[in-house]
Amino acid sequence: MKRSVKPDPLKPGDSVAIAAPGSHLTREGREYLRRAVSTLEGLGFHMKATPDPFRKDHYLAGGDRERADELMALFADPDIRAIFCARGGYGSQRIIPFLDPDVIQRNPKIFVGSSDITALLVYLLEVCHLIPFHGPNVATKQFLEGASHRTQASLRETLNRGIPGEIPLCKSLRTGIGRGKIKGGCLSLLVTTIGTDYEMDLGGVILFVEDFNEPVYRIDRMLTHMRQAGKLERLEGVIFGEMVDCQRGQGVDLETVILNLFHDQDIPIVIGFPSGHGRTNLTIPLGVEVTLDGSCGRVIFNENGLAIP
């Protein structure tokens, strides 16, 4: 297995950029983009480039090749040290055929996003062998309001130190201790990577999944599909996010469904990890080794995600 490359840490004054690889920005989103630029500059970074806030191709932020070319230009720019995604929505998968993994591998840099961006996180890790970061999309209410101080603090700390700061305890669904590389993201996007050239290798992995507004039966269906596709057989543990608005449906709760689906696997399982669509979206590196202690609900990052001596 090829060793993944870690990008360099961010330091004050570094140039960063915002990309829109999927959905276009709504009118509200354009105002969020303006505030995101101000917020990132307030965190000490120099904003070098932003997407055209008025570009739109139906529900996408421009044509597929146009969005891919923009992202490749950001990777190729030697001055840009980090790329943040504006929002989720839909469309990131569509640009993958037009990306150049050789260019990305020659220009490793921090890449942050979540939700629909999960497809790109998987691609970067599995094909480009670059450690990506599951974290906030910056032109969003979640990043700019509510519990944003924790979300912003986590982003700053993780991109400086390579590991998140304090992580609260999760609810334990099954005890035990598992160790392995953490991979995952938004469940509904992870499922769509199965059968592609960039689907995840989950052998010996701690799987992280989260989602938003999916009824329990759909969570059941997606996990069942992953199981029947052979993707869950060799896991060392499972971390569920807060699973916002996914908790109940048809008279059964999500935790019962999870335990039923993993009934024959003796691995630790926790729920409530604050990264995803919840009030707080901690920034975490993917593809690094973690320990999952299901006895107390603790997630420990044993390895950082940056090239720190």
Secondary structure as UniProt FT lines:
FT   TURN            12..13
FT   STRAND          15..19
FT   HELIX           27..42
FT   TURN            43..44
FT   STRAND          46..49
FT   TURN            53..54
FT   TURN            58..59
FT   HELIX           64..76
FT   TURN            78..79
FT   STRAND          80..85
FT   HELIX           92..98
FT   HELIX           101..106
FT   STRAND          110..113
FT   HELIX           115..117
FT   HELIX           118..126
FT   STRAND          133..134
FT   HELIX           141..144
FT   HELIX           148..161
FT   STRAND          171..174
FT   STRAND          177..186
FT   HELIX           187..192
FT   TURN            193..195
FT   TURN            197..198
FT   TURN            203..204
FT   STRAND          205..210
FT   HELIX           216..228
FT   TURN            229..230
FT   TURN            233..234
FT   STRAND          237..241
FT   STRAND          248..249
FT   TURN            250..251
FT   STRAND          252..253
FT   HELIX           254..261
FT   TURN            262..264
FT   STRAND          269..273
FT   STRAND          284..285
FT   STRAND          289..293
FT   TURN            294..297
FT   STRAND          298..301
//
